[in-house]
Amino acid sequence: MKKVILIIILLTTKVLMSQTDVEINSYYQEISSKSEYGVKKGTCKFLKDVKIFVQGNPDDTMIFELNKIIYELDTIIGVIKFSVIDDKDSANVFVYFGTKDEYSKINKTASPYLENNYGLFLSHHLNGEIKKSYIFIDMERTSKNNVRKHLLREELTQSLGLGNDSNKYPDSIFYQDWSTVTSYSKLDIEIIKQHYR
């Protein structure tokens, strides 16, 4: 009888683990293989350390949040390192905190997307490697810190090659509808790990 119970427990555990693996793989494919605007792009990621240059007018809260996200990404990913640097020429990620009007002067490519977006990322990649990413966080049309923190976490994470949104999981940083999630869900962590494995 004990053997039968043990076999049932082992089989149940294996089924639950398989469902989780299936869920992770399915969500990963959805988030990594397209962009937010539905364009198929294949998977891409940074192969070198991420060096972030901050522009515009961030407040202390946003700088603290950026450093918090960087620490979490370093812990989750491990194979590349994240840092904020003062040398613009050495950077490969540019985060701008400010108004859409100011940002459209700096980044003409982003201009068509700014009217309806309080946060935005654009990435340039070649042969599956992200070379540079550009992130915009609107400090004028967003006044609440939890909204700004959410936008920063979402756009920075998506700029790493996880560019699509989804309606599946409201607690995910990749949730399509309006959200103020300011931490990674367990599923988010798993797909970030999978992407940089």
Phi, psi and omega in degrees: 000319179298323179296319180296315179297316179298317178297317179297316179298315180297317179295318179297316179298317180297319179296315180297319178295319180296318177299320178296316178298318178297317179298315179298311182296320179295314180294319178302313179299318180296319185279327188265341189262355178225168172260172180303333184263016172083005180279127176287131184229350188072173182275145176213155181201167173285134175255349178243166179304147181268118181245114190259129175250126183263133180232168176085218186231070177284149173266175183300325180299318182287324176295318177299316181295319177301314179295325177295315180296318178301315179300315180297316180295320175302317181291318183288315189274305175078322186278340171233156182250153180243139176205156172263131182235162180263350183263104183301323183292338180266355184280153172234359171227132182238118181250121181248124175252118180173212182258158180295326180293317177296316184292326180295335176286327182277321184232090183298327180298327182281340188312313182296341185261351190282331185301320184254011182230128176272345175218147186203147170226148172226138180232147173249127180223157180218125179052043177084357179253126175284125180267317180209148174228145181235127185236137177239131174237118184283115181265353181266312184274352174243124182247343182269135183299322182294329176290313179298318179297317178300311182300316180298313181296315181296309185293319179296317180294317179295328180293351179273005178112009179245068197271000184258159173253165181213152176265008188284315191233105182300337180271002181273147176293343181264013183295131186293314184285173182304134184207154173234031177299129181238022175212159178281137171284169176300321180293320175304313181300318180295320181284330174295315177301314182298320182295323183256015178295000000 
